Every structure is written in C-alpha cells, then in structure tokens.
Amino acid sequence: MIFTDFGSGYIDLLSEKTADFKTVILDHHPIIGEESANFVHVNPHLHRIDGARDLSGAGVAYFVAKAVDKINADLAPMAVVGALGDLQDKYDQRMLGGVNGKIVEDATTAGFLTVEKDLIFFGRETRPIHKTLASTTNPFIPGISGEEDKSLAFLASLDIKPRHGDRWRALRDLSEEEKRRLCSALADYLLSKGLRYEVTNLIGHVYTLNREEPWTPLRDAREFAVLLNAAGRMDKPSLGVSICMGDRSSALDAANKVLEEYRRTINKYLGWIVEKPERMRELESIYVVYGEDFIDDKIIGAISSILSTSLPNPEKPLIAYANVEEGGLAKISARTIDTVTNKGVNLGEVMQVAAEKCLGN
C-alpha cells in the first residue's frame, strides 16, 4: 500500500493497522507518532527539510519515481505544478526554492520549463486582460475581482487597449511599458484600500511549461495547478488524473467547464461573506469565518487561503469553518501569512490541540 501526500500524521495508527502489509508513506506533512520499522517512510522532515515550503507531496513522489527509474525525470514539470498548487512559492518574488529548486533545475535543463519574472495573474496565457483581472483571487482586488465591467474601465483609465483588431489581448501580449503602467496602477489601488501585503503578490517568478500548447490553461504551471485543484474540489478528481496522464481532449474540455463553475462558486462565497459583517468577525487574536451550511466544506480551504492575504490586519490568523453534510461535523481551515509563521506560530499544532479537545482530528 502506498500513501501519497498523507500518512505521516498517523504513524501510530498505521503501525497498528498495517502491520501485515508492505506499506510506503510518501508525504511532506509534519510527522506525528513514533517511527516504525514495518514501513518505508519518505518525508523531508526526516532530513530537517521544511515540507511546507521546500518540498511538496508531488515533489516527494517525483524523487521516488526518479530513483526507481531515471527515465521518470520527464515528470519534473508535474512536480513543479504540485509545488505551486501547494503554494510553496514562498521564496523571494514568488519563487520555488529549497529542494523544489532542484526539481525546477531538472525541468529547465531538459527544456520542459522556462522561468521568468512577470506580472502573476491567472489567465496570463489564455484570457482577455479584463477577464484576467476580474478572475484573480490571489491577489484578491476588491472592486475588480469578479467585476469584468470595472476591470475594463480600469484598463481604459490607463489607456491600455483590451483588443488588437478583432482579437482580445492577453497579459502576455502587453508591451513592457504597458505592464509597468498596469502594475504601478494596481499597486497604488491596493495601497489605497489598505492592502499593503497584496502588493507583494503582483510580480514574481512565472513557470511556463514548454511542451504545452500556447494559449491553453496548462501552459502556465500555476494555472495548471488551479485546474487540478478545481477538479478535486468540485468532486471530479478523475479529470485531473486524466490530464496529468496526458489527455488533452475530452478531459481537458470537461475540466475547463469545471474550472469556470469553481470560479463562480468561489466568487459567490466571497460575495456572501462580504455581504454581512457577522459572517467574518475579528476577535482579539484571530479572524473567524462562519461558513456554516452555506459554504461547501470542500471549498472552505480555498476561501480561507484567499481571505487570509486580504485581511485588514494580516498579522492575525484566520480560522474558517463549514458544516459537513453528513451531520455533527465541521471542517475547519486555518491560514496565516509567512511573517506570522516566521515568528514561530504553528497553526498545525494549534489545530491539532483544538481538534483533540473537541474529540476531532
């Protein structure tokens, strides 16, 4: 039995329940419990490597696959997508570092990947600029995210033409001067809303997958990651698996439709939270989002990730919860920014202690 991307948090349980199996754990989460000799355990924490920023579950799986057969080095782009999907681009200007840097090196050396600095927005390869601005959730831009007409007006105010002849322009079509103008205006706008932390998310390292077709959502590694996240969270994981295994026809078409539905769902939930102050409250040390029966428990993690970077006081962690349909349960998600974790706040430990006090996991 192979456990990938989970298992390290349940060492004692697995030692007890899988004693008769040959068991392999490939994980990057903190290890809880006593090590056991009856399974193979691959985890960066065993080597004092940070599994939250230096290596993802996809990265662990990649190194194991490469160790099994060097031919599997062609899977490096998938491990890059996995690291970005896990939000591990925590080094300077949204860069992948640590052991992830070795995976990026494998992918670039083989010609599979190009890395450059640019504006970071979802849809930079594929979408009209105004739709790119309207669909961005990281950074979340109040008054522009989810508002295509306001995005068009914003571009017009900067004299950036959204069309060239009869064709819409994507972010990749802008000149360097237009990009500078757009970046400067967005930074000023975010600062005027008090969102200083969001400004740091405008420019960063962009990871382009060279084997994917230009103008498709798989060309940009972050877009690829969002597509996979959407498929999983909207109960269509098989679509994500099919795409990772090479399907570029029916599965990709279906996943694009799922992605649009996912984005509409995210914007609906964000709008619902903003609508009434009591749905997100600021307490003494934390913010709490009361998702209750309205927000789908599979999407509460995505909502908390988006909101945690656009809080009035980003130094306070955010705790969000949604009730689980099966009854009697809630799924709870905690998020905070790097400057808080760098001070030693460990939300994993906080959540574990709190869950056990409520007879949860």
Stockholm file with secondary structure:
# STOCKHOLM 1.0

chainA/1-361         MIFTDFGSGYIDLLSEKTADFKTVILDHHPIIGEESANFVHVNPHLHRIDGARDLSGAGVAYFVAKAVDKINADLAPMAVVGALGDLQDKYDQRMLGGVNGKIVEDATTAGFLTVEKDLIFFGRETRPIHKTLASTTNPFIPGISGEEDKSLAFLASLDIKPRHGDRWRALRDLSEEEKRRLCSALADYLLSKGLRYEVTNLIGHVYTLNREEPWTPLRDAREFAVLLNAAGRMDKPSLGVSICMGDRSSALDAANKVLEEYRRTINKYLGWIVEKPERMRELESIYVVYGEDFIDDKIIGAISSILSTSLPNPEKPLIAYANVEEGGLAKISARTIDTVTNKGVNLGEVMQVAAEKCLGN
#=GR chainA/1-361 SS CEEESCCGGGHHHHHHHCTTSCEEEECCSCCCSCCCTTEEEECGGGGTCCTTTTCCHHHHHHHHHHHHCGGGGGGHHHHHHHHHHTTCCCBTTTBCCTTHHHHHHHHHHTTSEEEEEEECCTTTTTSCHHHHHHHCBTTBCTTTTTCHHHHHHHHHHTTCCSEETTEECCGGGSCHHHHHHHHHHHHHHHHHTTCHHHHTTSEEEEEEETTSCTTSTTSBHHHHHHHHHHHHHTTCHHHHHHHHTTCCSHHHHHHHHHHHHHHHHHHHHHHHHHHCGGGEEECSSCEEEEEETTSCTTTHHHHHHHHHTSCSSTTSCEEEEEEETTTTEEEEEEECCHHHHTTTCCHHHHHHHHHHHTTCC
#=GC SS_cons         CEEESCCGGGHHHHHHHCTTSCEEEECCSCCCSCCCTTEEEECGGGGTCCTTTTCCHHHHHHHHHHHHCGGGGGGHHHHHHHHHHTTCCCBTTTBCCTTHHHHHHHHHHTTSEEEEEEECCTTTTTSCHHHHHHHCBTTBCTTTTTCHHHHHHHHHHTTCCSEETTEECCGGGSCHHHHHHHHHHHHHHHHHTTCHHHHTTSEEEEEEETTSCTTSTTSBHHHHHHHHHHHHHTTCHHHHHHHHTTCCSHHHHHHHHHHHHHHHHHHHHHHHHHHCGGGEEECSSCEEEEEETTSCTTTHHHHHHHHHTSCSSTTSCEEEEEEETTTTEEEEEEECCHHHHTTTCCHHHHHHHHHHHTTCC
//
